[in-house]
Amino acid sequence: MSREHVARRWPSGQRAPRIGALVPAAILLGIMVWFAGCTTARNALGTPASVCYQALPVARSAVGGRGRFVGVRLVSTATLAKRAIPANLAAERAAVASLLDQRAGAAVHDLCVVAYSGSYRPSQVQKYATLPGRPQYYLGPIAVVVMDRPSNKLLATFILPTKPLRFSHYFVGAG
């Protein structure tokens, strides 16, 4: 018995496309959507700190062009105080917020914090400040520059023995 191939037809009378012809088109469409999702609606680096990259020239100037760039973070005043000052010194944490508010001339919330590694003295940085409750360092390997966001006004530069925040980002698949 021979079986005849019956052409499928749409209700309008046109011949329906075969499924095999649609598979490559669907794969191509899927690839296009995949790559479009990777690039659209993003004109930044993909991190919350992207807005702070505009502050890098101010930060570089604050350290006199010395040292190696470590990283940049967008943090709140409370987060900076919490990470930079031990938990048993609550009054000193409030003093950091007060110092930054005073230097800004108003209450600040968002800060761009930029870190550089090298060898720093207070006379080599602009707007040197000490963290309350921590020893004053006259020579340190880390300079942390703090600026107001969104104005990028330099508020303070701290010289510290270690980084108070994590400035590096880890990427899956980066090798």
C-alpha positions as CSV (number, residue, x, y, z in Angstrom):
1,M,0.0,0.0,0.0
2,S,1.4,3.3,-0.9
3,R,0.6,6.2,1.2
4,E,0.3,9.6,-0.4
5,H,1.6,12.7,1.2
6,V,-1.3,15.1,1.9
7,A,-0.3,18.7,2.0
8,R,-1.5,20.6,5.0
9,R,-3.4,23.7,4.3
10,W,-4.2,26.8,6.4
11,P,-7.9,27.8,6.5
12,S,-7.1,30.6,4.0
13,G,-6.0,27.9,1.5
14,Q,-2.3,28.6,1.6
15,R,0.0,25.7,2.2
16,A,1.3,25.4,5.8
17,P,5.0,25.5,6.4
18,R,6.7,22.3,7.5
19,I,7.9,22.1,11.1
20,G,11.5,21.3,10.0
21,A,11.7,24.6,8.2
22,L,10.7,26.5,11.4
23,V,13.4,25.0,13.7
24,P,16.4,26.9,12.3
25,A,14.3,30.1,12.4
26,A,13.4,29.5,16.0
27,I,17.0,28.8,17.0
28,L,18.2,32.0,15.2
29,L,15.5,34.0,17.0
30,G,16.5,32.5,20.4
31,I,20.1,33.4,19.8
32,M,19.2,37.0,18.9
33,V,17.0,37.4,22.0
34,W,19.9,35.9,24.1
35,F,22.4,38.4,22.9
36,A,20.0,41.3,23.0
37,G,19.4,40.6,26.6
38,C,23.1,40.9,27.3
39,T,23.5,44.3,25.8
40,T,20.3,46.3,26.0
41,A,19.3,48.6,28.9
42,R,22.9,48.7,30.2
43,N,25.2,51.5,29.5
44,A,27.2,51.0,32.8
45,L,29.5,48.5,34.2
46,G,26.8,46.5,35.8
47,T,27.7,47.3,39.5
48,P,26.0,49.7,41.8
49,A,29.2,51.6,42.1
50,S,29.1,52.5,38.4
51,V,27.8,56.0,39.3
52,C,31.0,56.6,41.3
53,Y,33.3,56.1,38.3
54,Q,32.7,59.8,37.5
55,A,34.4,60.6,40.9
56,L,37.7,58.9,40.0
57,P,39.5,62.1,38.9
58,V,38.6,63.8,42.2
59,A,39.8,60.8,44.1
60,R,43.1,60.6,42.1
61,S,43.7,64.2,42.8
62,A,43.0,63.7,46.5
63,V,45.9,61.2,46.8
64,G,48.2,63.4,44.6
65,G,48.3,60.8,41.8
66,R,50.1,58.4,44.1
67,G,49.5,54.7,44.5
68,R,47.6,52.0,42.7
69,F,43.9,52.0,42.3
70,V,42.3,49.3,44.4
71,G,38.6,49.9,43.8
72,V,35.5,51.9,44.2
73,R,32.2,51.4,46.1
74,L,28.9,53.2,46.5
75,V,28.0,52.9,50.2
76,S,25.8,54.6,52.8
77,T,27.4,56.7,55.6
78,A,26.2,54.0,58.1
79,T,27.8,51.2,56.1
80,L,31.1,53.0,56.0
81,A,31.1,53.7,59.7
82,K,30.0,50.2,60.5
83,R,32.8,48.6,58.4
84,A,35.6,51.1,59.4
85,I,35.0,51.2,63.1
86,P,34.7,48.3,65.6
87,A,31.3,47.4,66.9
88,N,32.1,48.3,70.5
89,L,32.6,52.0,69.5
90,A,29.1,53.1,68.7
91,A,29.7,56.7,69.6
92,E,32.7,56.8,67.2
93,R,30.5,55.5,64.4
94,A,28.1,58.4,64.9
95,A,31.1,60.8,64.9
96,V,32.1,59.6,61.4
97,A,28.7,60.4,60.1
98,S,28.8,63.8,61.9
99,L,32.2,64.6,60.4
100,L,31.1,63.8,56.9
101,D,27.8,65.7,57.3
102,Q,29.8,68.7,58.6
103,R,32.2,68.7,55.7
104,A,29.4,68.3,53.2
105,G,27.4,71.1,54.8
106,A,24.3,68.9,54.9
107,A,23.3,65.4,55.8
108,V,24.8,62.9,53.4
109,H,23.6,59.4,52.7
110,D,25.3,58.0,49.6
111,L,29.1,58.1,49.5
112,C,31.5,57.2,46.7
113,V,34.5,55.5,48.4
114,V,37.7,55.0,46.4
115,A,40.7,53.1,47.7
116,Y,44.3,53.4,46.6
117,S,47.3,51.3,47.8
118,G,50.8,52.7,48.3
119,S,52.5,54.6,51.0
120,Y,50.7,57.7,52.3
121,R,51.3,60.5,54.8
122,P,48.7,63.0,55.9
123,S,50.6,65.8,54.2
124,Q,50.4,63.9,50.8
125,V,46.6,63.7,50.7
126,Q,43.8,66.3,50.6
127,K,41.2,66.7,53.4
128,Y,43.0,64.2,55.7
129,A,40.8,62.9,58.5
130,T,41.2,60.3,61.2
131,L,38.6,57.7,62.2
132,P,37.4,58.2,65.8
133,G,38.4,55.3,68.0
134,R,41.2,54.1,65.8
135,P,44.9,55.1,66.1
136,Q,46.0,58.0,63.9
137,Y,48.3,56.7,61.2
138,Y,51.1,59.0,60.0
139,L,52.1,56.5,57.4
140,G,49.8,53.9,55.9
141,P,49.4,51.6,52.9
142,I,45.8,52.4,52.1
143,A,44.3,55.8,51.3
144,V,40.5,55.8,51.3
145,V,38.9,58.8,49.6
146,V,35.3,59.6,50.5
147,M,33.1,61.8,48.3
148,D,29.5,62.8,48.5
149,R,27.2,61.3,45.9
150,P,25.9,62.8,43.5
151,S,28.0,66.0,43.8
152,N,31.4,64.1,44.0
153,K,32.5,66.7,46.5
154,L,35.6,65.5,48.4
155,L,34.7,65.0,52.1
156,A,37.7,63.2,53.6
157,T,40.7,61.0,52.9
158,F,41.6,58.4,55.5
159,I,44.9,56.7,55.8
160,L,44.4,53.1,57.1
161,P,46.4,49.9,57.6
162,T,43.8,47.8,55.9
163,K,40.8,48.3,53.6
164,P,37.6,48.9,55.5
165,L,35.4,47.6,52.7
166,R,35.7,44.9,50.0
167,F,36.6,46.7,46.8
168,S,37.0,43.8,44.5
169,H,34.3,42.0,42.5
170,Y,34.3,38.4,41.5
171,F,33.0,37.4,38.1
172,V,31.8,33.9,37.3
173,G,33.6,32.5,34.3
174,A,36.3,35.1,34.4
175,G,39.6,33.3,33.9
